Amino acid sequence: MTAPWPQIDALAASVRNRERSAEETVRTALERSSAHEDLGIFLHVDEARALDAARAVDRRALEGHDLPLAGVPIAVKDNLCTREVPTTCGSRILENFIPPYDATAIARLQDAGAVVVGKTNLDEFAMGSSNENSAFGSVKNPWDTTRAPGGSSGGSAAAVAAGIVPVALGSDTGGSIRQPAAFCGTVGLKPTYGRVSRYGLVAFGSSLDQIGPLTNRVGDAARVLTIIAGGDPRDATCSNDPVPDVTEALEGGVEGLRIGLPKEYLGEGIEPSVREAVSDAAERLAAGGAQVREVSLPHTSYAIPAYYVVATCEASSNLARFDGIHYGRRAVASDLATTYERSRTEGLGAEVRRRILLGTFALSAGHYDAYYDRAMRVRTLIRRDFELAFESVDALISPAGPTPAFRLGEKTQDPLEMYLADILTVAANLAGVPGLVVPEKLVEFEGAALPVGVQLMGPMWSEATLLRIGHYLERTRGDLPAPPIGGRS
Amino acid sequence: MIEPETVLKVARLARLELSEEESARLAVELGRILSHVDRLEELDVTDVPPVMHGTGGSDVYREDAAGPTLSVRDALANAPDAADGCFRVPKVIDDA
Protein backbone atom coordinates (compact mmCIF):
# COMPACT_ATOMS: atom_id res chain seq x y z
CA MET A 1 0.00 0.00 0.00
CA THR A 2 2.83 2.37 0.67
CA ALA A 3 4.87 2.16 -2.51
CA PRO A 4 6.59 5.49 -3.14
CA TRP A 5 4.99 7.90 -5.57
CA PRO A 6 6.63 7.93 -8.98
CA GLN A 7 7.80 11.23 -10.47
CA ILE A 8 4.72 13.28 -11.15
CA ASP A 9 5.51 13.53 -14.89
CA ALA A 10 5.46 9.72 -15.06
CA LEU A 11 2.39 9.50 -12.85
CA ALA A 12 0.44 11.92 -15.04
CA ALA A 13 1.62 10.15 -18.19
CA SER A 14 0.33 6.83 -16.88
CA VAL A 15 -3.06 8.42 -16.20
CA ARG A 16 -3.15 10.00 -19.68
CA ASN A 17 -2.21 6.62 -21.22
CA ARG A 18 -4.92 4.94 -19.15
CA GLU A 19 -2.45 2.58 -17.49
CA ARG A 20 -4.08 3.74 -14.28
CA SER A 21 -7.03 5.97 -13.57
CA ALA A 22 -7.02 9.28 -11.75
CA GLU A 23 -9.71 7.80 -9.55
CA GLU A 24 -7.59 4.91 -8.27
CA THR A 25 -4.61 7.23 -7.88
CA VAL A 26 -6.58 9.65 -5.75
CA ARG A 27 -8.10 6.75 -3.82
CA THR A 28 -4.59 5.62 -2.89
CA ALA A 29 -3.79 9.09 -1.50
CA LEU A 30 -7.07 9.12 0.45
CA GLU A 31 -6.34 5.67 1.92
CA ARG A 32 -2.91 6.83 3.00
CA SER A 33 -4.35 9.94 4.59
CA SER A 34 -6.70 7.80 6.71
CA ALA A 35 -3.88 5.42 7.60
CA HIS A 36 -1.82 8.36 8.94
CA GLU A 37 -4.65 10.22 10.63
CA ASP A 38 -2.74 10.20 13.94
CA LEU A 39 -0.11 12.55 12.50
CA GLY A 40 -2.67 15.38 12.51
CA ILE A 41 -1.73 16.44 8.98
CA PHE A 42 -5.13 17.28 7.53
CA LEU A 43 -7.71 19.76 8.76
CA HIS A 44 -10.17 18.78 6.06
CA VAL A 45 -10.48 15.84 3.69
CA ASP A 46 -13.52 15.51 1.44
CA GLU A 47 -13.31 12.04 -0.10
CA ALA A 48 -16.44 12.31 -2.21
CA ARG A 49 -15.39 15.64 -3.70
CA ALA A 50 -11.85 14.41 -4.42
CA LEU A 51 -13.12 11.25 -6.13
CA ASP A 52 -15.60 13.28 -8.19
CA ALA A 53 -12.79 15.57 -9.28
CA ALA A 54 -10.64 12.53 -10.13
CA ARG A 55 -13.40 11.02 -12.28
CA ALA A 56 -13.73 14.36 -14.07
CA VAL A 57 -9.98 14.24 -14.80
CA ASP A 58 -10.37 10.71 -16.21
CA ARG A 59 -13.12 12.00 -18.54
CA ARG A 60 -11.02 14.99 -19.65
CA ALA A 61 -8.03 12.69 -20.28
CA LEU A 62 -10.24 10.41 -22.38
CA GLU A 63 -11.40 13.42 -24.41
CA GLY A 64 -7.76 14.06 -25.22
CA HIS A 65 -7.15 17.19 -23.12
CA ASP A 66 -3.49 17.87 -22.48
CA LEU A 67 -3.20 17.47 -18.72
CA PRO A 68 0.40 17.72 -17.49
CA LEU A 69 -0.69 16.75 -13.96
CA ALA A 70 -3.44 14.28 -14.87
CA GLY A 71 -4.58 12.53 -11.69
CA VAL A 72 -1.76 13.85 -9.47
CA PRO A 73 -3.11 14.00 -5.90
CA ILE A 74 -2.11 17.16 -4.08
CA ALA A 75 -2.54 18.57 -0.58
CA VAL A 76 -2.82 22.30 -0.02
CA LYS A 77 -2.08 24.39 3.03
CA ASP A 78 -5.25 25.57 4.71
CA ASN A 79 -4.48 29.26 4.17
CA LEU A 80 -5.10 28.82 0.45
CA CYS A 81 -8.71 29.41 -0.55
CA THR A 82 -10.57 26.48 -2.06
CA ARG A 83 -14.02 27.09 -3.51
CA GLU A 84 -16.77 25.42 -1.48
CA VAL A 85 -14.19 23.74 0.77
CA PRO A 86 -13.50 25.03 4.31
CA THR A 87 -10.37 27.18 4.66
CA THR A 88 -9.57 27.79 8.32
CA CYS A 89 -5.98 29.10 8.41
CA GLY A 90 -5.70 26.96 11.53
CA SER A 91 -7.78 29.57 13.35
CA ARG A 92 -10.98 29.44 15.37
CA ILE A 93 -12.07 32.70 13.79
CA LEU A 94 -12.30 31.02 10.36
CA GLU A 95 -13.51 27.64 11.63
CA ASN A 96 -16.62 27.81 9.45
CA PHE A 97 -15.28 29.86 6.53
CA ILE A 98 -16.06 28.46 3.07
CA PRO A 99 -14.44 30.52 0.30
CA PRO A 100 -16.46 31.33 -2.80
CA TYR A 101 -13.34 31.13 -5.02
CA ASP A 102 -10.12 29.17 -5.59
CA ALA A 103 -6.63 30.57 -5.15
CA THR A 104 -5.04 31.10 -8.57
CA ALA A 105 -2.26 28.56 -7.85
CA ILE A 106 -4.84 25.90 -6.99
CA ALA A 107 -7.04 26.70 -9.98
CA ARG A 108 -4.02 26.34 -12.28
CA LEU A 109 -3.06 22.97 -10.78
CA GLN A 110 -6.63 21.74 -11.11
CA ASP A 111 -6.81 22.90 -14.74
CA ALA A 112 -3.64 20.84 -15.30
CA GLY A 113 -5.39 17.73 -13.94
CA ALA A 114 -4.24 17.72 -10.30
CA VAL A 115 -6.79 16.73 -7.64
CA VAL A 116 -6.90 18.31 -4.18
CA VAL A 117 -7.29 15.56 -1.59
CA GLY A 118 -7.18 17.72 1.52
CA LYS A 119 -6.29 20.91 3.35
CA THR A 120 -3.21 20.73 5.54
CA ASN A 121 -2.63 21.90 9.08
CA LEU A 122 -0.50 24.98 9.76
CA ASP A 123 0.45 27.45 12.43
CA GLU A 124 -2.50 29.83 12.79
CA PHE A 125 -2.41 32.30 9.88
CA ALA A 126 1.02 30.86 9.01
CA MET A 127 2.55 32.44 12.12
CA GLY A 128 4.96 29.96 13.62
CA SER A 129 7.92 27.69 13.06
CA SER A 130 6.68 24.43 14.57
CA ASN A 131 3.00 24.01 13.65
CA GLU A 132 2.21 24.19 17.37
CA ASN A 133 0.24 27.43 16.94
CA SER A 134 -2.60 25.69 15.11
CA ALA A 135 -5.95 26.01 16.89
CA PHE A 136 -6.62 22.42 15.83
CA GLY A 137 -3.61 20.63 17.31
CA SER A 138 -0.08 20.16 16.15
CA VAL A 139 1.21 18.01 13.29
CA LYS A 140 3.72 15.29 14.23
CA ASN A 141 6.95 14.81 12.32
CA PRO A 142 6.82 11.47 10.42
CA TRP A 143 10.49 10.86 11.30
CA ASP A 144 9.87 11.11 15.04
CA THR A 145 6.38 11.79 16.30
CA THR A 146 7.70 13.56 19.40
CA ARG A 147 9.18 16.24 17.15
CA ALA A 148 7.82 19.25 15.28
CA PRO A 149 7.34 19.01 11.53
CA GLY A 150 8.46 22.62 11.27
CA GLY A 151 6.22 25.49 10.38
CA SER A 152 4.22 27.01 9.30
CA SER A 153 3.61 24.62 6.34
CA GLY A 154 4.17 21.62 8.64
CA GLY A 155 1.12 19.69 7.44
CA SER A 156 2.14 20.06 3.79
CA ALA A 157 5.70 18.87 4.51
CA ALA A 158 4.50 15.93 6.60
CA ALA A 159 1.94 14.94 3.93
CA VAL A 160 4.72 14.57 1.36
CA ALA A 161 7.22 12.99 3.77
CA ALA A 162 4.67 10.38 4.91
CA GLY A 163 4.01 9.46 1.27
CA ILE A 164 0.36 10.52 1.32
CA VAL A 165 0.71 12.80 -1.71
CA PRO A 166 3.60 13.48 -4.09
CA VAL A 167 2.98 17.26 -4.06
CA ALA A 168 1.73 19.79 -1.54
CA LEU A 169 1.46 23.56 -1.68
CA GLY A 170 2.72 25.72 1.15
CA SER A 171 3.33 29.40 1.71
CA ASP A 172 6.56 31.03 2.83
CA THR A 173 6.68 34.40 4.61
CA GLY A 174 9.90 33.86 6.57
CA GLY A 175 10.82 30.24 5.87
CA SER A 176 7.46 28.50 6.18
CA ILE A 177 8.07 26.22 3.18
CA ARG A 178 11.83 25.73 3.52
CA GLN A 179 12.17 25.02 7.24
CA PRO A 180 9.42 22.32 7.35
CA ALA A 181 10.88 20.81 4.16
CA ALA A 182 14.23 20.55 5.97
CA PHE A 183 12.61 19.14 9.14
CA CYS A 184 10.62 16.50 7.23
CA GLY A 185 13.18 15.58 4.55
CA THR A 186 11.30 16.91 1.52
CA VAL A 187 12.09 19.37 -1.24
CA GLY A 188 10.64 22.86 -0.67
CA LEU A 189 10.75 25.85 -3.02
CA LYS A 190 10.03 29.46 -2.13
CA PRO A 191 9.87 31.20 -5.49
CA THR A 192 11.01 34.78 -6.14
CA TYR A 193 8.55 37.33 -4.75
CA GLY A 194 6.19 38.01 -7.65
CA ARG A 195 6.74 34.68 -9.44
CA VAL A 196 3.48 33.08 -8.23
CA SER A 197 0.17 34.87 -7.80
CA ARG A 198 -0.87 35.37 -4.19
CA TYR A 199 -4.55 35.63 -5.11
CA GLY A 200 -6.47 33.41 -2.71
CA LEU A 201 -3.59 33.13 -0.23
CA VAL A 202 -4.86 34.57 3.04
CA ALA A 203 -2.44 37.46 3.55
CA PHE A 204 0.04 37.50 6.44
CA GLY A 205 2.92 39.74 5.29
CA SER A 206 1.98 40.87 1.81
CA SER A 207 5.46 42.03 0.78
CA LEU A 208 6.98 38.73 1.94
CA ASP A 209 4.42 35.97 1.21
CA GLN A 210 4.96 33.51 -1.65
CA ILE A 211 3.25 30.22 -2.50
CA GLY A 212 5.43 27.27 -3.47
CA PRO A 213 5.59 23.47 -3.74
CA LEU A 214 6.81 20.78 -1.34
CA THR A 215 7.68 17.56 -3.16
CA ASN A 216 9.71 14.34 -3.02
CA ARG A 217 12.00 15.34 -5.84
CA VAL A 218 13.47 18.52 -7.29
CA GLY A 219 12.06 17.67 -10.73
CA ASP A 220 8.54 17.57 -9.29
CA ALA A 221 8.97 21.02 -7.74
CA ALA A 222 10.17 22.30 -11.12
CA ARG A 223 7.11 20.84 -12.87
CA VAL A 224 4.71 22.38 -10.33
CA LEU A 225 6.42 25.77 -10.64
CA THR A 226 5.94 25.81 -14.43
CA ILE A 227 2.21 25.45 -13.81
CA ILE A 228 1.60 27.85 -10.93
CA ALA A 229 4.01 30.64 -11.98
CA GLY A 230 3.17 33.60 -14.17
CA GLY A 231 1.16 36.81 -14.28
CA ASP A 232 -2.34 37.08 -12.86
CA PRO A 233 -4.62 40.10 -13.28
CA ARG A 234 -5.85 39.42 -9.73
CA ASP A 235 -2.43 40.02 -8.14
CA ALA A 236 -0.78 43.25 -9.24
CA THR A 237 2.48 42.26 -7.49
CA CYS A 238 2.78 39.13 -9.62
CA SER A 239 5.19 39.54 -12.52
CA ASN A 240 3.84 39.39 -16.06
CA ASP A 241 7.24 38.41 -17.46
CA PRO A 242 7.30 35.12 -19.33
CA VAL A 243 8.17 32.14 -17.11
CA PRO A 244 11.05 30.03 -18.42
CA ASP A 245 10.50 26.26 -18.55
CA VAL A 246 12.54 25.40 -15.46
CA THR A 247 12.29 21.67 -16.18
CA GLU A 248 14.41 21.96 -19.35
CA ALA A 249 17.78 22.75 -17.78
CA LEU A 250 17.47 20.38 -14.83
CA GLU A 251 20.06 17.92 -16.14
CA GLY A 252 22.56 20.65 -16.98
CA GLY A 253 24.96 19.89 -14.11
CA VAL A 254 26.97 22.46 -12.18
CA GLU A 255 30.13 22.77 -14.30
CA GLY A 256 31.37 26.34 -14.23
CA LEU A 257 28.77 27.59 -11.74
CA ARG A 258 30.05 29.81 -8.95
CA ILE A 259 28.59 28.85 -5.57
CA GLY A 260 28.97 30.92 -2.42
CA LEU A 261 29.09 29.69 1.16
CA PRO A 262 27.84 32.64 3.25
CA LYS A 263 30.03 32.57 6.34
CA GLU A 264 27.35 34.17 8.54
CA TYR A 265 25.11 31.15 7.85
CA LEU A 266 27.69 28.63 9.08
CA GLY A 267 28.86 30.18 12.32
CA GLU A 268 27.97 29.91 15.96
CA GLY A 269 24.73 28.19 16.95
CA ILE A 270 24.62 25.91 13.91
CA GLU A 271 24.53 22.24 14.87
CA PRO A 272 27.76 20.52 13.68
CA SER A 273 25.84 17.82 11.78
CA VAL A 274 23.94 20.52 9.90
CA ARG A 275 27.17 22.30 8.99
CA GLU A 276 28.61 18.97 7.86
CA ALA A 277 25.64 18.36 5.55
CA VAL A 278 26.35 21.68 3.84
CA SER A 279 30.06 20.83 3.46
CA ASP A 280 29.18 17.42 1.99
CA ALA A 281 26.92 19.06 -0.57
CA ALA A 282 29.47 21.77 -1.35
CA GLU A 283 32.15 19.12 -1.92
CA ARG A 284 29.97 17.34 -4.48
CA LEU A 285 29.32 20.64 -6.24
CA ALA A 286 33.08 21.24 -6.43
CA ALA A 287 33.59 17.68 -7.72
CA GLY A 288 31.00 18.44 -10.41
CA GLY A 289 33.02 21.41 -11.66
CA ALA A 290 31.48 24.27 -9.67
CA GLN A 291 33.70 26.87 -8.08
CA VAL A 292 32.82 27.04 -4.40
CA ARG A 293 33.99 30.04 -2.38
CA GLU A 294 33.19 31.78 0.87
CA VAL A 295 31.12 34.97 0.64
CA SER A 296 29.73 37.39 3.20
CA LEU A 297 26.22 38.71 3.82
CA PRO A 298 27.28 41.18 6.53
CA HIS A 299 23.80 42.25 7.70
CA THR A 300 22.55 38.71 8.37
CA SER A 301 22.30 39.20 12.14
CA TYR A 302 19.83 42.07 11.57
CA ALA A 303 17.48 39.95 9.47
CA ILE A 304 15.48 38.57 12.41
CA PRO A 305 14.77 41.93 14.08
CA ALA A 306 13.96 43.56 10.72
CA TYR A 307 11.76 40.65 9.71
CA TYR A 308 9.76 40.56 12.93
CA VAL A 309 9.01 44.27 12.60
CA VAL A 310 8.04 44.18 8.91
CA ALA A 311 6.06 40.93 9.15
CA THR A 312 4.12 41.92 12.27
CA CYS A 313 3.33 45.40 10.94
CA GLU A 314 1.94 43.92 7.75
CA ALA A 315 0.10 41.26 9.74
CA SER A 316 -1.52 43.80 12.06
CA SER A 317 -2.93 45.54 9.01
CA ASN A 318 -3.91 42.40 7.09
CA LEU A 319 -5.61 40.77 10.06
CA ALA A 320 -7.76 43.83 10.76
CA ARG A 321 -10.26 42.26 8.35
CA PHE A 322 -11.09 39.52 10.85
CA ASP A 323 -13.73 41.44 12.74
CA GLY A 324 -16.60 38.96 12.99
CA ILE A 325 -18.75 40.96 10.57
CA HIS A 326 -18.19 39.80 6.98
CA TYR A 327 -17.16 36.21 7.60
CA GLY A 328 -15.85 34.06 10.38
CA ARG A 329 -16.90 33.70 13.95
CA ARG A 330 -18.76 36.51 15.68
CA ALA A 331 -19.02 36.91 19.43
CA VAL A 332 -22.32 38.20 20.73
CA ALA A 333 -22.14 41.71 22.16
CA SER A 334 -24.58 44.57 22.43
CA ASP A 335 -22.55 47.16 20.54
CA LEU A 336 -20.33 47.13 17.46
CA ALA A 337 -16.96 47.98 19.04
CA THR A 338 -17.33 45.24 21.64
CA THR A 339 -18.42 42.83 18.88
CA TYR A 340 -15.13 43.47 17.06
CA GLU A 341 -13.03 43.17 20.20
CA ARG A 342 -14.68 40.08 21.56
CA SER A 343 -14.80 38.28 18.19
CA ARG A 344 -11.09 38.88 17.63
CA THR A 345 -10.07 38.05 21.18
CA GLU A 346 -12.04 34.80 21.24
CA GLY A 347 -11.24 33.85 17.63
CA LEU A 348 -7.51 34.56 17.41
CA GLY A 349 -4.86 32.52 19.22
CA ALA A 350 -2.14 33.77 21.57
CA GLU A 351 0.71 34.03 19.02
CA VAL A 352 -1.46 35.79 16.43
CA ARG A 353 -2.65 38.30 19.06
CA ARG A 354 0.94 38.82 20.20
CA ARG A 355 2.07 39.61 16.65
CA ILE A 356 -0.89 41.92 16.00
CA LEU A 357 0.01 43.82 19.17
CA LEU A 358 3.68 44.02 18.21
CA GLY A 359 2.84 45.27 14.72
CA THR A 360 0.25 47.74 15.96
CA PHE A 361 2.78 49.09 18.46
CA ALA A 362 5.53 49.41 15.83
CA LEU A 363 3.18 51.31 13.50
CA SER A 364 1.65 53.54 16.19
CA ALA A 365 2.32 57.27 16.48
CA GLY A 366 5.72 57.96 18.00
CA HIS A 367 7.11 54.50 17.20
CA TYR A 368 6.75 54.30 13.42
CA ASP A 369 10.16 55.85 12.65
CA ALA A 370 12.05 53.87 15.26
CA TYR A 371 10.63 50.52 14.18
CA TYR A 372 8.81 50.23 10.85
CA ASP A 373 10.72 52.86 8.89
CA ARG A 374 14.06 51.71 10.28
CA ALA A 375 13.29 48.05 9.56
CA MET A 376 12.39 48.92 5.95
CA ARG A 377 15.75 50.69 5.58
CA VAL A 378 17.59 47.73 7.06
CA ARG A 379 15.68 45.63 4.57
CA THR A 380 17.42 47.61 1.83
CA LEU A 381 20.80 46.79 3.40
CA ILE A 382 19.90 43.09 3.47
CA ARG A 383 18.80 43.22 -0.15
CA ARG A 384 22.08 44.93 -1.09
CA ASP A 385 24.05 42.18 0.68
CA PHE A 386 22.49 39.67 -1.69
CA GLU A 387 22.96 41.87 -4.77
CA LEU A 388 26.63 42.29 -3.95
CA ALA A 389 27.13 38.57 -3.29
CA PHE A 390 25.43 37.70 -6.58
CA GLU A 391 27.94 39.83 -8.47
CA SER A 392 30.54 37.16 -7.70
CA VAL A 393 28.48 33.96 -7.35
CA ASP A 394 25.49 32.41 -9.14
CA ALA A 395 23.94 30.89 -6.02
CA LEU A 396 24.46 30.44 -2.29
CA ILE A 397 24.43 27.21 -0.33
CA SER A 398 23.65 27.17 3.39
CA PRO A 399 21.67 25.32 6.03
CA ALA A 400 17.92 25.98 6.24
CA GLY A 401 17.81 26.00 10.03
CA PRO A 402 20.31 25.80 12.89
CA THR A 403 19.27 22.26 13.93
CA PRO A 404 17.30 19.26 12.65
CA ALA A 405 13.68 19.01 13.86
CA PHE A 406 13.34 20.14 17.47
CA ARG A 407 10.95 18.54 19.95
CA LEU A 408 7.30 19.48 20.21
CA GLY A 409 6.98 21.77 23.22
CA GLU A 410 10.68 22.62 23.26
CA LYS A 411 10.30 26.27 22.24
CA THR A 412 6.70 27.06 23.08
CA GLN A 413 7.46 28.83 26.36
CA ASP A 414 9.54 31.57 24.79
CA PRO A 415 8.31 33.39 21.68
CA LEU A 416 11.71 35.03 21.04
CA GLU A 417 13.50 31.67 21.04
CA MET A 418 11.05 30.40 18.44
CA TYR A 419 11.63 33.53 16.30
CA LEU A 420 15.41 33.02 16.44
CA ALA A 421 14.99 29.57 14.83
CA ASP A 422 14.11 31.41 11.59
CA ILE A 423 17.52 33.07 11.34
CA LEU A 424 18.61 31.30 8.13
CA THR A 425 15.41 31.74 6.13
CA VAL A 426 13.94 35.22 6.74
CA ALA A 427 16.55 37.15 4.76
CA ALA A 428 15.41 35.59 1.46
CA ASN A 429 11.90 36.94 2.06
CA LEU A 430 13.16 40.40 2.99
CA ALA A 431 15.25 40.47 -0.20
CA GLY A 432 12.56 38.78 -2.35
CA VAL A 433 15.00 36.15 -3.66
CA PRO A 434 14.12 32.49 -4.25
CA GLY A 435 15.17 29.68 -1.92
CA LEU A 436 15.17 25.93 -2.48
CA VAL A 437 15.64 23.28 0.20
CA VAL A 438 16.86 19.82 -0.84
CA PRO A 439 17.24 16.92 1.61
CA GLU A 440 20.92 16.03 2.02
CA LYS A 441 21.29 13.23 4.56
CA LEU A 442 20.08 11.62 7.75
CA VAL A 443 21.90 12.49 10.95
CA GLU A 444 21.80 11.38 14.57
CA PHE A 445 20.43 14.21 16.68
CA GLU A 446 19.48 13.81 20.34
CA GLY A 447 19.16 10.08 19.81
CA ALA A 448 16.89 10.27 16.76
CA ALA A 449 17.64 9.71 13.06
CA LEU A 450 16.50 12.92 11.36
CA PRO A 451 16.80 14.47 7.92
CA VAL A 452 18.90 17.55 7.25
CA GLY A 453 18.43 19.69 4.18
CA VAL A 454 20.55 22.29 2.44
CA GLN A 455 19.23 25.63 1.26
CA LEU A 456 20.10 27.18 -2.09
CA MET A 457 19.41 30.86 -2.68
CA GLY A 458 19.88 32.81 -5.89
CA PRO A 459 19.20 36.18 -7.49
CA MET A 460 15.63 37.26 -8.27
CA TRP A 461 14.07 34.99 -10.95
CA SER A 462 16.89 32.41 -10.76
CA GLU A 463 14.68 29.41 -10.02
CA ALA A 464 16.01 27.53 -13.07
CA THR A 465 19.58 27.70 -11.71
CA LEU A 466 18.57 26.71 -8.18
CA LEU A 467 16.55 23.76 -9.46
CA ARG A 468 19.44 22.66 -11.66
CA ILE A 469 21.85 22.73 -8.69
CA GLY A 470 19.28 21.04 -6.46
CA HIS A 471 18.70 18.32 -9.02
CA TYR A 472 22.46 17.74 -9.25
CA LEU A 473 22.73 17.45 -5.46
CA GLU A 474 19.82 15.03 -5.39
CA ARG A 475 21.24 12.90 -8.22
CA THR A 476 24.70 12.68 -6.65
CA ARG A 477 23.39 12.07 -3.12
CA GLY A 478 21.83 8.63 -3.47
CA ASP A 479 18.50 7.53 -2.07
CA LEU A 480 17.50 8.47 1.44
CA PRO A 481 15.58 5.96 3.54
CA ALA A 482 11.88 6.47 4.20
CA PRO A 483 10.67 7.84 7.51
CA PRO A 484 9.71 5.12 9.99
CA ILE A 485 6.09 6.26 9.61
CA GLY A 486 4.87 6.56 6.06
CA GLY A 487 5.78 5.00 2.83
CA ARG A 488 8.40 6.83 0.88
CA SER A 489 10.66 3.76 0.87
CA MET B 1 10.87 48.78 28.08
CA ILE B 2 7.13 48.71 27.51
CA GLU B 3 4.54 49.42 30.20
CA PRO B 4 1.39 47.34 30.74
CA GLU B 5 -0.61 50.56 30.18
CA THR B 6 0.98 50.93 26.74
CA VAL B 7 0.06 47.34 25.94
CA LEU B 8 -3.55 48.07 26.91
CA LYS B 9 -3.60 51.18 24.72
CA VAL B 10 -2.18 49.24 21.75
CA ALA B 11 -4.73 46.47 22.35
CA ARG B 12 -7.53 49.03 22.07
CA LEU B 13 -6.06 50.24 18.76
CA ALA B 14 -5.89 46.64 17.54
CA ARG B 15 -9.43 45.88 18.77
CA LEU B 16 -8.32 43.19 21.19
CA GLU B 17 -9.48 42.70 24.77
CA LEU B 18 -6.84 42.09 27.42
CA SER B 19 -7.14 41.32 31.09
CA GLU B 20 -4.75 43.07 33.46
CA GLU B 21 -2.89 39.83 33.96
CA GLU B 22 -2.48 39.38 30.19
CA SER B 23 -1.27 42.93 29.68
CA ALA B 24 1.36 42.44 32.38
CA ARG B 25 2.56 39.19 30.80
CA LEU B 26 2.55 40.69 27.30
CA ALA B 27 4.49 43.71 28.51
CA VAL B 28 7.29 41.34 29.53
CA GLU B 29 7.13 39.26 26.32
CA LEU B 30 6.91 42.22 23.96
CA GLY B 31 9.63 43.98 25.94
CA ARG B 32 12.01 41.09 25.37
CA ILE B 33 11.21 40.98 21.65
CA LEU B 34 11.59 44.76 21.33
CA SER B 35 14.95 44.76 23.09
CA HIS B 36 16.13 42.29 20.44
CA VAL B 37 14.66 44.54 17.73
CA ASP B 38 16.54 47.49 19.21
CA ARG B 39 19.69 45.97 17.71
CA LEU B 40 18.60 47.70 14.51
CA GLU B 41 19.75 50.96 16.12
CA GLU B 42 23.37 49.84 15.74
CA LEU B 43 23.10 50.58 12.02
CA ASP B 44 23.32 54.04 10.49
CA VAL B 45 20.47 54.10 7.98
CA THR B 46 20.26 57.86 7.44
CA ASP B 47 21.11 57.65 3.75
CA VAL B 48 19.55 54.27 3.09
CA PRO B 49 16.14 54.40 1.40
CA PRO B 50 13.41 52.12 2.74
CA VAL B 51 12.23 49.22 0.59
CA MET B 52 8.97 50.34 -0.96
CA HIS B 53 8.13 47.50 -3.28
CA GLY B 54 8.66 43.75 -3.22
CA THR B 55 10.22 43.46 -6.66
CA GLY B 56 11.14 47.08 -7.35
CA GLY B 57 8.53 46.96 -10.12
CA SER B 58 6.47 49.78 -11.55
CA ASP B 59 2.78 50.62 -11.39
CA VAL B 60 0.41 48.10 -12.89
CA TYR B 61 -2.61 49.16 -14.92
CA ARG B 62 -5.61 47.33 -16.28
CA GLU B 63 -8.53 48.16 -18.49
CA ASP B 64 -11.27 49.91 -16.56
CA ALA B 65 -13.81 47.30 -17.58
CA ALA B 66 -16.39 45.41 -15.57
CA GLY B 67 -15.58 41.75 -15.06
CA PRO B 68 -17.12 38.89 -13.15
CA THR B 69 -17.51 39.59 -9.42
CA LEU B 70 -19.04 37.76 -6.50
CA SER B 71 -22.82 37.74 -6.37
CA VAL B 72 -24.41 39.35 -3.31
CA ARG B 73 -25.53 35.90 -2.27
CA ASP B 74 -22.00 34.46 -2.42
CA ALA B 75 -20.58 37.52 -0.68
CA LEU B 76 -23.02 37.15 2.19
CA ALA B 77 -22.81 33.37 2.41
CA ASN B 78 -20.19 33.46 5.18
CA ALA B 79 -21.69 36.35 7.12
CA PRO B 80 -22.49 35.55 10.75
CA ASP B 81 -25.60 37.72 10.34
CA ALA B 82 -27.18 39.16 7.20
CA ALA B 83 -30.52 40.57 6.15
CA ASP B 84 -31.97 42.19 3.01
CA GLY B 85 -28.75 41.74 1.05
CA CYS B 86 -26.66 43.46 3.74
CA PHE B 87 -24.38 42.48 6.63
CA ARG B 88 -26.28 43.01 9.86
CA VAL B 89 -24.42 44.41 12.90
CA PRO B 90 -25.39 45.46 16.41
CA LYS B 91 -26.76 48.94 16.86
CA VAL B 92 -24.14 51.65 16.31
CA ILE B 93 -26.17 54.75 17.18
CA ASP B 94 -27.85 55.32 20.55
CA ASP B 95 -31.62 55.94 20.71
CA ALA B 96 -31.95 59.42 22.13
Interface residues (C-beta under 8 A of the other chain):
Chain A: N96 F97 I98 P100 Y101 T192 Y193 G194 S207 L208 P233 A236 T237 S239 H299 S301 Y302 I304 P305 A306 Y308 V309 S316 A320 D323 G324 I325 H326 Y327 G328 R329 R330 A333 S334 D335 L336 A337 T339 Y340 E341 R342 R344 T345 L348 R353 R354 I356 L357 L358 T360 F361 S364 A370 Y371 D373 R374 A375 M376 R377 V378 R379 T380 L381 R383 P415 L416 Y419 L430 G432 M460
Chain B: I2 T6 V7 V10 A11 L13 A14 R15 L16 E17 L18 L26 E29 L30 R32 I33 L34 H36 V37 D38 R39 L40 E41 E42 L43 V45 V48 P49 P50 V51 M52 H53 G54 T55 G57 V60 R62 L70 D74 A75 A77 N78 A79 P80 D81 F87 V89 P90 K91 V92
